[in-house]
Amino acid sequence: MQSVEIYTTPACGFCHAAKRLLAAKGVACTEIEVDRPQRRKQMMARANGRHTVPQIFIGGVHVGGCDDLYALDRAGKLAPLLEG
């Protein structure tokens, strides 16, 4: 199983939805709250300038935000990506 990192903020509904989908798949993820400017800068550097949350990385590869995660799942591409 690939490692999953998700950059979030506490009040973000999209963050909660992405975490729910991953939990439903049995995936544990490392959550990184972007409550400090340096963490947001780190996220933006890794996510090619994207500044919204969540930003999700599977196996170190940026897959995008919540909508992107759900699109991967609908296309049947999320499970293989998680398995590596």
KOLLO-93722 format. One record per residue: residue in three letters; x, y, z of N, C-alpha, C in turn. Coordinates in steps of 0.2 Angstrom, whole numbers, padded with zeros to 4 digits, always signed. Layout:
REM residues N
ALAXYZXYZXYZ;...
This chain:
REM residues 84
MET+0004-0006+0000+0000+0000+0000+0004+0006+0000;GLN+0003+0011-0005+0007+0017-0005+0005+0022+0001;SER+0010+0026+0003+0009+0031+0008+0005+0036+0005;VAL+0000+0039+0009-0004+0045+0007-0003+0050+0012;GLU-0002+0056+0009-0001+0062+0013-0007+0067+0010;ILE-0010+0071+0015-0015+0075+0013-0014+0082+0017;TYR-0014+0087+0013-0013+0094+0017-0020+0096+0018;THR-0022+0099+0024-0029+0100+0026-0029+0107+0030;THR-0035+0109+0031-0037+0114+0036-0043+0111+0040;PRO-0043+0112+0047-0049+0109+0051-0056+0110+0048;ALA-0057+0116+0046-0064+0118+0044-0066+0116+0036;CYS-0062+0113+0033-0063+0112+0026-0067+0105+0024;GLY-0073+0107+0022-0077+0101+0020-0074+0096+0015;PHE-0071+0099+0010-0068+0095+0005-0062+0090+0008;CYS-0059+0093+0013-0054+0089+0016-0057+0083+0020;HIS-0062+0084+0023-0066+0079+0027-0069+0074+0022;ALA-0071+0076+0016-0074+0071+0011-0068+0067+0008;ALA-0062+0070+0007-0057+0066+0004-0054+0061+0009;LYS-0054+0063+0016-0052+0058+0021-0057+0053+0022;ARG-0064+0054+0021-0069+0049+0021-0068+0044+0016;LEU-0067+0046+0010-0066+0042+0004-0060+0037+0006;LEU-0054+0040+0008-0048+0036+0009-0049+0031+0015;ALA-0053+0033+0020-0055+0029+0026-0059+0023+0023;ALA-0064+0025+0019-0068+0019+0016-0064+0014+0012;LYS-0059+0016+0010-0054+0012+0006-0049+0008+0010;GLY-0050+0010+0017-0045+0007+0022-0038+0010+0022;VAL-0038+0016+0019-0031+0019+0019-0030+0024+0024;ALA-0024+0023+0028-0022+0027+0033-0018+0033+0029;CYS-0019+0039+0031-0015+0044+0028-0012+0049+0033;THR-0007+0052+0031-0003+0057+0035-0006+0063+0034;GLU-0009+0067+0039-0013+0073+0038-0008+0079+0040;ILE-0007+0083+0036-0003+0089+0037-0007+0095+0037;GLU-0008+0098+0043-0012+0105+0043-0008+0110+0041;VAL-0011+0115+0036-0007+0120+0034-0009+0127+0038;ASP-0009+0126+0044-0011+0131+0049-0005+0136+0050;ARG+0001+0135+0047+0007+0139+0048+0009+0141+0040;PRO+0011+0147+0039+0013+0149+0033+0018+0144+0030;GLN+0023+0142+0034+0028+0138+0031+0026+0131+0028;ARG+0020+0128+0031+0017+0122+0029+0014+0123+0022;ARG+0010+0129+0022+0006+0131+0016+0011+0132+0010;LYS+0017+0135+0011+0022+0136+0006+0025+0129+0004;GLN+0026+0125+0009+0028+0118+0007+0023+0114+0003;MET+0017+0115+0004+0011+0112+0001+0011+0115-0007;MET+0012+0121-0007+0011+0124-0014+0017+0123-0018;ALA+0023+0122-0015+0029+0120-0019+0028+0113-0021;ARG+0026+0108-0017+0025+0101-0019+0019+0101-0024;ALA+0014+0105-0024+0008+0105-0028+0008+0109-0034;ASN+0014+0111-0036+0014+0115-0042+0010+0122-0042;GLY+0011+0125-0036+0008+0131-0035+0000+0131-0033;ARG-0003+0125-0033-0010+0125-0030-0010+0127-0023;HIS-0015+0131-0021-0015+0134-0014-0021+0132-0010;THR-0026+0128-0014-0032+0126-0010-0031+0120-0007;VAL-0035+0118-0002-0034+0112+0002-0041+0108+0000;PRO-0040+0101+0000-0034+0097+0001-0030+0097-0005;GLN-0024+0095-0003-0019+0093-0009-0017+0086-0007;ILE-0017+0081-0011-0016+0074-0009-0010+0071-0013;PHE-0006+0068-0010+0000+0064-0013-0001+0057-0011;ILE+0000+0053-0016+0000+0046-0016+0006+0043-0018;GLY+0010+0040-0013+0017+0037-0015+0021+0043-0017;GLY+0020+0049-0014+0024+0055-0016+0022+0058-0022;VAL+0017+0056-0026+0015+0059-0032+0009+0063-0031;HIS+0009+0069-0033+0003+0074-0032-0003+0071-0037;VAL-0008+0070-0033-0014+0068-0037-0020+0073-0038;GLY-0019+0079-0034-0023+0084-0034-0027+0085-0028;GLY-0033+0088-0029-0038+0089-0023-0043+0084-0022;CYS-0048+0086-0019-0054+0081-0017-0057+0079-0024;ASP-0059+0084-0028-0062+0082-0034-0058+0077-0038;ASP-0052+0078-0039-0047+0074-0042-0047+0067-0039;LEU-0047+0067-0033-0047+0060-0029-0053+0056-0031;TYR-0059+0059-0031-0066+0056-0032-0066+0054-0040;ALA-0063+0058-0044-0063+0057-0051-0059+0050-0053;LEU-0053+0050-0049-0049+0044-0050-0053+0038-0047;ASP-0056+0038-0042-0060+0033-0039-0066+0031-0044;ARG-0069+0036-0047-0075+0034-0052-0072+0031-0058;ALA-0066+0033-0060-0063+0030-0066-0059+0023-0065;GLY-0060+0021-0059-0057+0014-0057-0049+0015-0056;LYS-0046+0021-0056-0039+0021-0056-0036+0023-0049;LEU-0040+0024-0044-0038+0025-0037-0035+0019-0034;ALA-0039+0013-0034-0036+0007-0031-0029+0005-0033;PRO-0028+0005-0040-0022+0003-0042-0016+0008-0040;LEU-0018+0014-0040-0013+0019-0038-0011+0018-0031;LEU-0016+0017-0026-0015+0015-0019-0011+0009-0018;GLU-0012+0004-0023-0008-0002-0022-0001-0002-0024;GLY+0000+0003-0029+0007+0004-0031+0009+0000-0037;
